[in-house]
Amino acid sequence: MFVDVDKFQLRMMSKRSNDEPTHPSKAIDPNSRHGQPSCQADTVTRTEQRLNIVEHPGNGPHCLLVHGALGTRSYWMENVEALGQVCRPVVAELWGHGQSPSPTEAAAYSIEGYIEQFELIRDELGVERWFTIGQSMGAALTLNYGLVHPERVMAQVVTNSSSSFADPEVWVTRNTDMVQPMAAKVREDGVGSLRDSWVNPSRSRRIPDATRDLMVAEFEEHQAEGVANSFAITNRYLALGEKVLDISRPTLLTVGVDETRFLPMLDQARRIPGIELVDIEANHAVNAQNGPQWNEAVVAFLRRHLGA
């Protein structure tokens, strides 16, 4: 269901201003340890900048929603009204995506850097515990957050996420062979060079027109430096590997069954203790392509864990 975004309170945690200096894109060594997760909480401040968030109205605990590569805040427009039955959705945009800034510090793009940002959001909201929902690359980030801060997560939902469930060595090789060249292309030719790429979710004709139109418009807000670093740094070390066995929070995987390349990774996902899986008639953009079916499954799951 489409929701009019003008009805919602927009809170910019880090808004770019017209007089903010722009920084040239820098090629950052993808083999640096900035991208490799230690999965240990610490107090290092990786950047003074903040992710952009949009708060939506709802009832119950807050819920952090994190999109994947080239997504934006409107990616969740088919879902936020339904989610409002059981939670208060808080949509975050990745670095360099939409209205989030593009830090020059490489460490900001690491898994630890994102975990730090999620904790800053939670702390600013003044909540002890919340739900998390992640899509694709965002799913890998929220799962890693739950590993470091299980005491903060009531329950978590993820969608198809090759970055979460691929073999870690295979995933790093894929990043080197395919994703690093994509990052280099963005640095050289801008984000517009990916407008017609398979990686751009706003190309999907299975997403309802009103939501897709918003995503198409917001594509113009993406920044080359932040998107390139998301590919080069964030994406590289996301695969969970044996860490799936350490996931302790209630987890629901909403499986877009039409994405056949993801289905072989379900065996890895099933290693998460107590995981629940539900099949959704959709491709990679599961929640946006089949909002009604996804909403029904996720609202029911979150409702069961309101007291968790």
GUVEXNU-763872 format. One line per field, with one value per residue (C-alpha): x, y, z. Coordinates in steps of 0.2 Angstrom, whole numbers, plus 5000, padded with zeros to 4 digits. Layout:
N
X	(X ...);
Y	(Y ...);
Z	(Z ...);
***
This chain:
308
X	(5000 5007 5008 5010 5027 5021 5011 5026 5039 5056 5070 5087 5101 5114 5108 5119 5119 5122 5138 5145 5162 5162 5176 5184 5181 5195 5200 5202 5211 5198 5210 5212 5205 5192 5180 5183 5172 5178 5160 5166 5158 5169 5168 5178 5170 5172 5164 5155 5142 5126 5114 5098 5083 5064 5052 5035 5020 5015 5011 5023 5042 5053 5059 5075 5073 5089 5089 5102 5113 5105 5090 5082 5070 5055 5060 5049 5034 5024 5027 5027 5009 5006 5021 5013 5001 5014 5029 5036 5046 5063 5070 5089 5098 5115 5130 5130 5112 5097 5100 5113 5130 5146 5160 5178 5183 5185 5180 5163 5159 5164 5152 5158 5155 5137 5134 5140 5128 5113 5117 5117 5100 5093 5101 5094 5077 5078 5074 5082 5076 5069 5065 5077 5072 5086 5085 5099 5115 5105 5101 5119 5122 5107 5111 5129 5121 5111 5127 5136 5120 5108 5102 5095 5086 5068 5067 5074 5068 5078 5075 5085 5103 5117 5129 5124 5123 5137 5153 5164 5179 5168 5160 5177 5182 5166 5169 5186 5181 5164 5160 5177 5176 5158 5164 5178 5165 5155 5170 5174 5157 5146 5131 5121 5131 5122 5104 5101 5111 5103 5109 5097 5081 5071 5071 5060 5043 5036 5037 5021 5022 5020 5034 5045 5042 5048 5064 5068 5067 5078 5091 5097 5101 5115 5133 5147 5159 5147 5140 5157 5163 5148 5153 5171 5171 5154 5150 5167 5166 5148 5146 5142 5150 5151 5144 5126 5128 5130 5113 5103 5088 5071 5074 5062 5069 5056 5062 5058 5056 5058 5076 5083 5101 5098 5089 5105 5110 5095 5105 5117 5102 5094 5109 5103 5096 5077 5075 5058 5057 5042 5040 5035 5030 5043 5061 5075 5066 5054 5045 5043 5037 5024 5019 5003 5011 5027 5017 5005 5020 5031 5017 5012 5030 5033 5017 5022 5038 5031 5035 5052);
Y	(5000 5017 5030 5048 5053 5071 5064 5059 5068 5069 5070 5073 5067 5073 5084 5091 5110 5120 5127 5110 5107 5093 5080 5072 5053 5043 5025 5016 5000 4986 4974 4986 4980 4994 4983 4967 4965 4961 4959 4967 4983 4997 5016 5022 5036 5033 5048 5064 5063 5054 5043 5051 5043 5045 5041 5034 5034 5018 5008 4999 4998 5006 4996 5000 4997 4996 4995 4988 4995 5009 5009 5024 5029 5026 5008 5004 5013 4998 4992 5006 5008 4990 4989 5003 4991 4983 4995 5013 5011 5021 5020 5023 5027 5020 5031 5041 5035 5047 5061 5052 5060 5052 5052 5053 5041 5023 5016 5024 5011 4996 4985 4992 5009 5005 4996 5012 5022 5011 5013 5031 5031 5020 5030 5046 5039 5035 5016 5001 4988 4988 4977 4977 4973 4972 4970 4963 4972 4980 4963 4958 4974 4972 4954 4959 4972 4959 4948 4963 4969 4955 4963 4977 4967 4960 4951 4953 4951 4949 4947 4938 4943 4934 4946 4938 4919 4917 4908 4922 4917 4916 4933 4942 4935 4941 4958 4959 4953 4961 4974 4983 4987 4993 5005 5011 5015 5025 5035 5039 5041 5044 5035 5038 5025 5012 5019 5005 4991 4976 4982 4997 4992 5006 4997 4983 4984 4972 4987 4997 5013 5026 5018 5016 5034 5040 5028 5034 5052 5048 5040 5057 5060 5047 5052 5044 5044 5036 5023 5018 5016 5005 4994 4994 4993 4989 4975 4966 4957 4955 4936 4929 4912 4902 4917 4912 4899 4913 4922 4922 4933 4927 4928 4928 4926 4932 4922 4929 4913 4920 4924 4907 4912 4915 4899 4888 4899 4894 4880 4892 4903 4888 4886 4901 4893 4894 4903 4904 4905 4911 4910 4926 4927 4940 4942 4951 4966 4955 4968 4981 4969 4959 4971 4962 4945 4952 4963 4949 4938 4951 4959 4942 4938 4954 4953 4937 4945 4961 4955 4946);
Z	(5000 4995 5010 5007 5014 5018 5032 5041 5052 5044 5055 5047 5058 5046 5032 5019 5017 5001 5009 5015 5006 4994 4995 4979 4978 4985 4980 4996 4997 4998 5006 5021 5038 5038 5031 5041 5056 5073 5080 5096 5103 5107 5109 5094 5085 5066 5060 5067 5053 5055 5044 5038 5046 5043 5057 5053 5065 5073 5089 5100 5100 5087 5072 5062 5044 5033 5014 5002 4988 4979 4989 4998 5011 4999 4997 5012 5007 5003 5021 5034 5036 5039 5051 5061 5068 5079 5079 5075 5059 5058 5041 5039 5023 5020 5018 5001 4998 4997 5010 5020 5019 5012 5026 5020 5034 5027 5044 5043 5030 5040 5048 5065 5059 5054 5071 5079 5069 5073 5092 5090 5082 5096 5109 5102 5101 5119 5118 5126 5114 5096 5081 5066 5048 5034 5015 5005 5011 5025 5031 5033 5043 5054 5057 5062 5074 5082 5085 5094 5103 5106 5121 5110 5098 5102 5085 5068 5050 5034 5016 5002 5006 4997 5006 5022 5017 5004 5008 5015 5004 4988 4993 4995 4978 4970 4978 4970 4953 4951 4964 4965 4946 4949 4962 4951 4937 4950 4955 4937 4929 4944 4951 4935 4927 4937 4933 4920 4930 4938 4955 4954 4963 4956 4939 4945 4936 4950 4962 4962 4951 4965 4976 4961 4955 4972 4971 4953 4959 4975 4964 4959 4977 4978 4979 4970 4985 4997 4985 4978 4996 5000 4986 4990 5009 5016 5004 5005 5022 5025 5023 5041 5038 5055 5064 5059 5073 5086 5081 5097 5093 5085 5066 5051 5034 5020 5005 4988 4979 4962 4965 4960 4962 4981 4984 4986 5001 5011 5018 5026 5032 5040 5052 5062 5078 5078 5061 5053 5034 5024 5005 4996 4978 4974 4967 4976 4982 4992 5003 4989 4975 4986 5000 5005 5007 5015 5027 5033 5037 5046 5056 5062 5067 5076 5085 5092 5099 5106 5124 5119);
***
